[in-house]
Amino acid sequence: MEALIPVINKLQDVFNTVGADIIQLPQIAVVGTQSSGKSSVLESLVGRDLLPRGTGIVTRRPLILQLVHVDPGDARKNDDVEGEEWGKFLHTKNKVTGGMV
């Protein structure tokens, strides 16, 4: 997974540069009852702790999360986040979840 995110980001940049349609990547949907481990399954697949945590119902609505990885000097680096990896919740106007190292 570590090597995959930068490759996907690079592919998307190339597609944007040449004006081609953005590549359609696989999407994952997880469905289950409250507190049945859906978020834990997703975090296990990604290898990062990035989803909201708390007691009761925390992720009660569909989430759209995009993982981002950039090199340290890259202009796309988000100054609000430490590290070169972070997640953007696309359903909340690109709200950023903390840096992932």
C-alpha positions, 0 to 999 in steps of 0.5 A: 500500500505504501508504494501504491498511493504515490503511483496512483497520485502520479497517474492522476496528475498525468491524466489531468495534465493531458486533459484525459478523464481521471482514471476510475479506481476501485471503490470499497463499500462496507455495510454492517450494523452499529459497532460491528467493526466496519471502520476497523476493516477499512483501516486494516486494509489501508494500514492507517488509523484515519477514521473518526473514533468515539463512543456511540454512532460516529460514522453514521453517514457514507464517507468518501475518503481519498488518501494523499501522498506527496514528496516532502518538497511537492507544491501540493503539500498541505501545510496544515498537516504534518507528514507527506500522507493524509486523507481528505474526506471528499464528502465534507469539502475536503476536510483533512484527517491528520498526517500519517507517517 
